[in-house]
Structures are given as structure tokens and as C-alpha cells.
Amino acid sequence: MAFGTSLTARGGWQAGLEAKLAACLQRPVRVESVAKSGETSAWALTQLDRVVAEAPDIILIELYANDATVHRFVSLAQSRRNIGEILDQLHRRLPRARIIVMAMNPFSGLRGLIRPFVGSYIAAHQAEARKRGLEFVDHRQGWERLSPDDLAAAIPDGAHPRPDVAARIIVPTLVGHIAGRDCGD
């Protein structure tokens, strides 16, 4: 289950994850999404029944990006409380599910300017995951390997990566993390 914002809803990385993880694990894999562009962790709290109803084995969560926008008015403290509640409920309601909190891609231009403290939101979500013994995957290092020109071309609006590039960066990291080994290409 991929649970998040437009970085998931428009991400385009789920099909690649499904195919590569299935090949690596040599068994069928299905990746479903509960995601909505422009939403915050407050919205995510209202979607927990949808996530739980799918009874996923793994839940990939990215919910900090819109919380961090100055016009959404989700304080860092509120975002931290929300993700904590989401993690607690998912862990309680799906005790066998593997929960992985993620940091996605960098922001630039206007999309970056409206998120001046995005790093603090990521750190808060990471801290809440770690406090509960849950996993955290940071995809930002993969993006940092791109040249400035390639990065600008990969994320033309400053927030939403082109799906092909998102898949190229996110999928290998997730497959390796989930499978616990390098499965190659």
C-alpha cells in the first residue's frame, strides 16, 4: 500500500515497484494506493479505514510535503502528532504489516519557497517512525546524484518528478530495502 500525497498519487513509481519487487521476490506483488494530491496528514487520518481494509503486508507512507507548505497551516507539532497517530493506529490495527515512512524528492522554485522548513517536517516524521521502531527510507540521496540540469528536467514544476525518473530513483531503493538484498535489474 502506498499512502500519501501527490508524490504518490501522481508518482508513477508504483507499477515499477510492483514489477521489480515481484521479480526479486519471485512471487506476485500488488501495489495499491490511497493518495490524494494537495492533502495533508490531517486528511490521511480520515483515510485509515481505507488503508486497513486492504490488509496490506507493507505500507509505504509519505505525508509531510503538504504539511510543510506555509499556506496549509499544519504546524510542525501538529504534523508530528498526526503522523504519530497514523503510525500508532496502523500498527495497532495491522500488527503484522511492515510500515515504512519515506522522504521523497527535493523541492525547488516556488514549490520549494512555500516549504521553507520541509526538512524539519521530514525529520519529525522520521523521528516518529524511529520512536516506534518503524522503518524510514530517504529517497533524497538518489535525487542528489543528478546534476542540477538533470534534476531541473526531472522535476520540472519543482515538486512533482516525471514518473519515469521517479521510478528510476525510487524503485531500486525500495526493492532493495523491502527485499533486504540487491536484486539487480
C-alpha positions as a Markdown table, in Angstrom:
| # | Residue | x | y | z |
|---|---|---|---|---|
| 1 | Met | 0.0 | 0.0 | 0.0 |
| 2 | Ala | 1.3 | 3.4 | -1.0 |
| 3 | Phe | -0.2 | 6.0 | 1.3 |
| 4 | Gly | 0.4 | 9.7 | 0.6 |
| 5 | Thr | 0.1 | 12.9 | -1.3 |
| 6 | Ser | 0.5 | 13.8 | -5.0 |
| 7 | Leu | 4.1 | 12.4 | -4.8 |
| 8 | Thr | 2.2 | 9.1 | -4.6 |
| 9 | Ala | -1.0 | 9.9 | -6.4 |
| 10 | Arg | 0.9 | 11.2 | -9.4 |
| 11 | Gly | 4.2 | 9.5 | -8.6 |
| 12 | Gly | 4.2 | 6.8 | -11.3 |
| 13 | Trp | 6.7 | 4.6 | -9.4 |
| 14 | Gln | 4.2 | 2.1 | -8.1 |
| 15 | Ala | 4.0 | 0.0 | -11.3 |
| 16 | Gly | 7.7 | -0.3 | -11.5 |
| 17 | Leu | 7.9 | -1.2 | -7.8 |
| 18 | Glu | 5.2 | -3.9 | -8.3 |
| 19 | Ala | 7.1 | -5.5 | -11.3 |
| 20 | Lys | 10.6 | -5.3 | -9.8 |
| 21 | Leu | 9.6 | -6.5 | -6.4 |
| 22 | Ala | 7.7 | -9.4 | -7.8 |
| 23 | Ala | 10.7 | -10.4 | -9.9 |
| 24 | Cys | 13.0 | -10.1 | -6.9 |
| 25 | Leu | 10.8 | -12.0 | -4.5 |
| 26 | Gln | 9.7 | -14.4 | -7.2 |
| 27 | Arg | 6.0 | -14.1 | -6.2 |
| 28 | Pro | 3.1 | -11.9 | -7.1 |
| 29 | Val | 3.1 | -8.4 | -5.8 |
| 30 | Arg | 0.3 | -5.8 | -6.0 |
| 31 | Val | 0.8 | -2.2 | -5.1 |
| 32 | Glu | -2.4 | -0.3 | -4.3 |
| 33 | Ser | -2.5 | 3.4 | -3.4 |
| 34 | Val | -4.5 | 5.6 | -1.1 |
| 35 | Ala | -3.3 | 9.0 | -2.1 |
| 36 | Lys | -4.6 | 12.5 | -2.9 |
| 37 | Ser | -2.9 | 15.5 | -4.4 |
| 38 | Gly | -2.8 | 18.5 | -2.2 |
| 39 | Glu | -3.7 | 16.7 | 1.0 |
| 40 | Thr | -2.1 | 16.7 | 4.4 |
| 41 | Ser | -1.6 | 14.3 | 7.3 |
| 42 | Ala | -5.0 | 15.5 | 8.7 |
| 43 | Trp | -6.7 | 14.1 | 5.6 |
| 44 | Ala | -4.6 | 10.9 | 6.0 |
| 45 | Leu | -6.1 | 10.4 | 9.5 |
| 46 | Thr | -9.5 | 10.2 | 7.8 |
| 47 | Gln | -8.3 | 7.5 | 5.3 |
| 48 | Leu | -7.0 | 4.9 | 7.8 |
| 49 | Asp | -10.1 | 2.7 | 7.3 |
| 50 | Arg | -9.4 | 2.5 | 3.6 |
| 51 | Val | -5.8 | 1.5 | 4.2 |
| 52 | Val | -6.7 | -1.1 | 6.8 |
| 53 | Ala | -9.5 | -2.5 | 4.6 |
| 54 | Glu | -6.8 | -3.6 | 2.1 |
| 55 | Ala | -4.9 | -5.5 | 4.8 |
| 56 | Pro | -1.6 | -4.7 | 3.2 |
| 57 | Asp | 1.6 | -6.5 | 4.1 |
| 58 | Ile | 3.6 | -3.3 | 3.7 |
| 59 | Ile | 2.6 | 0.3 | 4.0 |
| 60 | Leu | 4.7 | 3.0 | 2.3 |
| 61 | Ile | 3.9 | 6.4 | 3.8 |
| 62 | Glu | 4.8 | 9.9 | 2.6 |
| 63 | Leu | 2.7 | 12.6 | 4.3 |
| 64 | Tyr | 5.0 | 15.5 | 5.1 |
| 65 | Ala | 5.1 | 17.5 | 1.9 |
| 66 | Asn | 1.9 | 19.4 | 2.1 |
| 67 | Asp | 2.0 | 19.7 | 5.9 |
| 68 | Ala | 5.2 | 21.7 | 5.3 |
| 69 | Thr | 3.6 | 24.3 | 3.0 |
| 70 | Val | 3.1 | 27.6 | 4.7 |
| 71 | His | -0.4 | 28.1 | 3.4 |
| 72 | Arg | -1.8 | 24.8 | 4.8 |
| 73 | Phe | -1.3 | 25.9 | 8.4 |
| 74 | Val | -0.3 | 22.5 | 9.6 |
| 75 | Ser | 2.2 | 23.3 | 12.3 |
| 76 | Leu | 5.3 | 21.1 | 12.8 |
| 77 | Ala | 3.9 | 20.0 | 16.1 |
| 78 | Gln | 0.5 | 19.1 | 14.6 |
| 79 | Ser | 2.1 | 17.2 | 11.7 |
| 80 | Arg | 4.2 | 15.3 | 14.2 |
| 81 | Arg | 1.1 | 14.4 | 16.3 |
| 82 | Asn | -0.8 | 13.4 | 13.1 |
| 83 | Ile | 1.9 | 11.1 | 11.8 |
| 84 | Gly | 2.3 | 9.6 | 15.3 |
| 85 | Glu | -1.4 | 8.9 | 15.4 |
| 86 | Ile | -1.4 | 7.4 | 11.9 |
| 87 | Leu | 1.6 | 5.1 | 12.8 |
| 88 | Asp | 0.0 | 4.1 | 16.1 |
| 89 | Gln | -3.3 | 3.2 | 14.5 |
| 90 | Leu | -1.8 | 1.4 | 11.6 |
| 91 | His | 0.5 | -0.6 | 13.9 |
| 92 | Arg | -2.4 | -1.5 | 16.2 |
| 93 | Arg | -4.9 | -2.3 | 13.5 |
| 94 | Leu | -2.4 | -4.1 | 11.2 |
| 95 | Pro | 0.1 | -5.5 | 13.7 |
| 96 | Arg | 1.8 | -7.8 | 11.0 |
| 97 | Ala | 2.2 | -5.0 | 8.4 |
| 98 | Arg | 5.6 | -3.6 | 7.8 |
| 99 | Ile | 5.4 | 0.2 | 8.0 |
| 100 | Ile | 7.9 | 2.3 | 6.1 |
| 101 | Val | 7.9 | 6.1 | 6.3 |
| 102 | Met | 9.5 | 7.8 | 3.4 |
| 103 | Ala | 11.1 | 11.1 | 2.4 |
| 104 | Met | 10.7 | 11.6 | -1.3 |
| 105 | Asn | 12.3 | 14.2 | -3.6 |
| 106 | Pro | 13.7 | 17.7 | -3.2 |
| 107 | Phe | 11.6 | 20.8 | -3.9 |
| 108 | Ser | 12.7 | 23.9 | -5.8 |
| 109 | Gly | 11.5 | 27.1 | -7.2 |
| 110 | Leu | 8.1 | 28.4 | -5.9 |
| 111 | Arg | 7.3 | 24.9 | -4.6 |
| 112 | Gly | 10.4 | 25.0 | -2.5 |
| 113 | Leu | 9.9 | 28.5 | -1.3 |
| 114 | Ile | 6.4 | 27.6 | 0.1 |
| 115 | Arg | 8.1 | 24.8 | 2.1 |
| 116 | Pro | 10.9 | 26.6 | 3.9 |
| 117 | Phe | 11.0 | 24.1 | 6.7 |
| 118 | Val | 10.4 | 20.9 | 4.8 |
| 119 | Gly | 13.5 | 19.3 | 6.3 |
| 120 | Ser | 12.1 | 19.8 | 9.8 |
| 121 | Tyr | 8.8 | 18.0 | 8.8 |
| 122 | Ile | 10.8 | 15.1 | 7.3 |
| 123 | Ala | 12.9 | 14.9 | 10.4 |
| 124 | Ala | 9.8 | 14.9 | 12.6 |
| 125 | His | 8.2 | 12.1 | 10.6 |
| 126 | Gln | 11.4 | 10.2 | 10.7 |
| 127 | Ala | 11.7 | 10.6 | 14.4 |
| 128 | Glu | 8.1 | 9.4 | 15.0 |
| 129 | Ala | 8.8 | 6.3 | 12.9 |
| 130 | Arg | 12.1 | 5.6 | 14.7 |
| 131 | Lys | 10.5 | 6.2 | 18.1 |
| 132 | Arg | 8.1 | 3.3 | 17.3 |
| 133 | Gly | 10.8 | 1.1 | 15.9 |
| 134 | Leu | 9.5 | 1.5 | 12.3 |
| 135 | Glu | 11.5 | 1.9 | 9.1 |
| 136 | Phe | 12.4 | 5.1 | 7.3 |
| 137 | Val | 13.6 | 5.3 | 3.7 |
| 138 | Asp | 15.1 | 8.6 | 2.4 |
| 139 | His | 15.0 | 8.9 | -1.4 |
| 140 | Arg | 16.5 | 12.3 | -1.5 |
| 141 | Gln | 20.1 | 10.9 | -1.8 |
| 142 | Gly | 19.1 | 9.4 | -5.1 |
| 143 | Trp | 18.0 | 12.7 | -6.4 |
| 144 | Glu | 21.2 | 14.4 | -5.2 |
| 145 | Arg | 23.2 | 12.2 | -7.6 |
| 146 | Leu | 21.6 | 14.1 | -10.5 |
| 147 | Ser | 23.3 | 17.1 | -12.0 |
| 148 | Pro | 21.5 | 20.4 | -11.4 |
| 149 | Asp | 20.3 | 20.4 | -15.0 |
| 150 | Asp | 19.1 | 16.8 | -14.9 |
| 151 | Leu | 17.4 | 17.5 | -11.6 |
| 152 | Ala | 15.5 | 20.5 | -13.0 |
| 153 | Ala | 14.4 | 18.4 | -16.0 |
| 154 | Ala | 13.4 | 15.5 | -13.8 |
| 155 | Ile | 11.2 | 17.8 | -11.5 |
| 156 | Pro | 10.0 | 20.5 | -13.9 |
| 157 | Asp | 7.5 | 22.1 | -11.6 |
| 158 | Gly | 9.8 | 22.0 | -8.6 |
| 159 | Ala | 7.7 | 19.4 | -6.7 |
| 160 | His | 6.4 | 16.5 | -8.9 |
| 161 | Pro | 9.0 | 14.3 | -10.6 |
| 162 | Arg | 8.5 | 12.9 | -14.0 |
| 163 | Pro | 7.1 | 9.4 | -13.4 |
| 164 | Asp | 9.9 | 7.7 | -15.4 |
| 165 | Val | 12.6 | 9.4 | -13.4 |
| 166 | Ala | 10.8 | 8.9 | -10.1 |
| 167 | Ala | 10.6 | 5.2 | -10.9 |
| 168 | Arg | 14.3 | 5.0 | -11.8 |
| 169 | Ile | 15.3 | 6.6 | -8.5 |
| 170 | Ile | 12.7 | 5.3 | -6.0 |
| 171 | Val | 12.1 | 1.7 | -7.2 |
| 172 | Pro | 15.6 | 0.3 | -6.8 |
| 173 | Thr | 15.9 | 1.8 | -3.3 |
| 174 | Leu | 12.6 | 0.4 | -2.2 |
| 175 | Val | 13.1 | -3.0 | -3.7 |
| 176 | Gly | 16.5 | -3.3 | -2.0 |
| 177 | His | 15.1 | -2.1 | 1.3 |
| 178 | Ile | 12.0 | -4.3 | 1.2 |
| 179 | Ala | 13.7 | -7.4 | -0.1 |
| 180 | Gly | 16.8 | -6.9 | 2.1 |
| 181 | Arg | 19.1 | -7.5 | -0.9 |
| 182 | Asp | 20.2 | -6.1 | -4.2 |
| 183 | Cys | 18.1 | -7.7 | -6.9 |
| 184 | Gly | 19.8 | -6.1 | -9.8 |
| 185 | Asp | 18.0 | -5.0 | -12.9 |
